[in-house]
């Protein structure tokens, strides 16, 4: 079973909740946590995991053969990232830092002057603590292919799933609704949308729920820090009821969460009483899937 923790807005507590859910499940099941926020992974910090690199990830970039190039400029015409610059009667100039590896130039070249090259875009790490197995993807600074990096991180996680015989995989998604989030959501069995009682969080929640709905994945909402604004918490509950989306749990704001982060442990390790919130979330997910 794969559970993705997402939510649209950054800072709502997705990683805190993903790590806590993973720990709660680890008490009775074999759990794999996948940190798919490749631009800024932090689950290893919450779990106090010393990561070890298991592989580098590479992306296609064009390799030009000027002996075959006819200087037609078609490669530059199809490059949406403007990574290929063409001046009439000159060989194309290539900017590797902005290339996203779409291969359009390779396909369109009429003379076979472009071959497959590669560049490193990131690395994938593994670690274990608190009974939770962790796979963490990290995009190289300045690279743009976060969606591809998430996909490769998930492929690596899927290989590990069968090796360690994981019962549940929890995927910690990035914020937003872009390529890395879509790559995190696809193929999941359930989506936990984490929000907070604020205008921007509610707006972003609605957007990410539309993405989840597109992939026809069962979903539920967790309202984190619900007691910071009773008015907006009520608005989220009204929205959820209107759209028939279950509220999995409401978690109050507490400085104990900050304390647990400083001590690099899940909140339900640092404060055992918090386990009830995550047990309820898991129970409600199970009930919604029946």
Secondary structure as the mmCIF struct_conf table of DSSP 4:
data_model
#
loop_
_struct_conf.conf_type_id
_struct_conf.id
_struct_conf.beg_label_comp_id
_struct_conf.beg_label_asym_id
_struct_conf.beg_label_seq_id
_struct_conf.end_label_comp_id
_struct_conf.end_label_asym_id
_struct_conf.end_label_seq_id
STRN STRN1 UNK A 2 UNK A 6
BEND BEND1 UNK A 8 UNK A 9
TURN_TY1_P TURN_TY1_P1 UNK A 10 UNK A 11
BEND BEND2 UNK A 12 UNK A 13
HELX_RH_AL_P HELX_RH_AL_P1 UNK A 14 UNK A 26
TURN_TY1_P TURN_TY1_P2 UNK A 27 UNK A 28
BEND BEND3 UNK A 29 UNK A 29
STRN STRN2 UNK A 31 UNK A 35
TURN_TY1_P TURN_TY1_P3 UNK A 38 UNK A 39
BEND BEND4 UNK A 40 UNK A 40
HELX_RH_AL_P HELX_RH_AL_P2 UNK A 43 UNK A 46
TURN_TY1_P TURN_TY1_P4 UNK A 47 UNK A 48
STRN STRN3 UNK A 52 UNK A 64
TURN_TY1_P TURN_TY1_P5 UNK A 66 UNK A 68
HELX_RH_AL_P HELX_RH_AL_P3 UNK A 74 UNK A 78
TURN_TY1_P TURN_TY1_P6 UNK A 80 UNK A 81
STRN STRN4 UNK A 84 UNK A 85
TURN_TY1_P TURN_TY1_P7 UNK A 88 UNK A 89
BEND BEND5 UNK A 90 UNK A 90
HELX_LH_PP_P HELX_LH_PP_P1 UNK A 91 UNK A 92
STRN STRN5 UNK A 93 UNK A 94
HELX_RH_3T_P HELX_RH_3T_P1 UNK A 96 UNK A 98
HELX_RH_AL_P HELX_RH_AL_P4 UNK A 104 UNK A 108
TURN_TY1_P TURN_TY1_P8 UNK A 110 UNK A 111
STRN STRN6 UNK A 114 UNK A 129
TURN_TY1_P TURN_TY1_P9 UNK A 130 UNK A 131
STRN STRN7 UNK A 132 UNK A 139
HELX_LH_PP_P HELX_LH_PP_P2 UNK A 140 UNK A 140
TURN_TY1_P TURN_TY1_P10 UNK A 141 UNK A 142
HELX_RH_AL_P HELX_RH_AL_P5 UNK A 146 UNK A 164
TURN_TY1_P TURN_TY1_P11 UNK A 165 UNK A 165
BEND BEND6 UNK A 167 UNK A 167
STRN STRN8 UNK A 168 UNK A 172
HELX_LH_PP_P HELX_LH_PP_P3 UNK A 173 UNK A 174
BEND BEND7 UNK A 175 UNK A 178
HELX_RH_AL_P HELX_RH_AL_P6 UNK A 179 UNK A 185
TURN_TY1_P TURN_TY1_P12 UNK A 186 UNK A 187
BEND BEND8 UNK A 189 UNK A 189
STRN STRN9 UNK A 190 UNK A 196
BEND BEND9 UNK A 197 UNK A 198
HELX_RH_AL_P HELX_RH_AL_P7 UNK A 199 UNK A 214
TURN_TY1_P TURN_TY1_P13 UNK A 215 UNK A 216
STRN STRN10 UNK A 219 UNK A 224
TURN_TY1_P TURN_TY1_P14 UNK A 225 UNK A 225
HELX_RH_3T_P HELX_RH_3T_P2 UNK A 226 UNK A 228
HELX_RH_AL_P HELX_RH_AL_P8 UNK A 230 UNK A 242
TURN_TY1_P TURN_TY1_P15 UNK A 243 UNK A 244
STRN STRN11 UNK A 246 UNK A 251
HELX_RH_AL_P HELX_RH_AL_P9 UNK A 255 UNK A 262
TURN_TY1_P TURN_TY1_P16 UNK A 263 UNK A 264
BEND BEND10 UNK A 265 UNK A 265
HELX_RH_AL_P HELX_RH_AL_P10 UNK A 267 UNK A 270
HELX_RH_3T_P HELX_RH_3T_P3 UNK A 272 UNK A 274
HELX_RH_AL_P HELX_RH_AL_P11 UNK A 275 UNK A 289
#
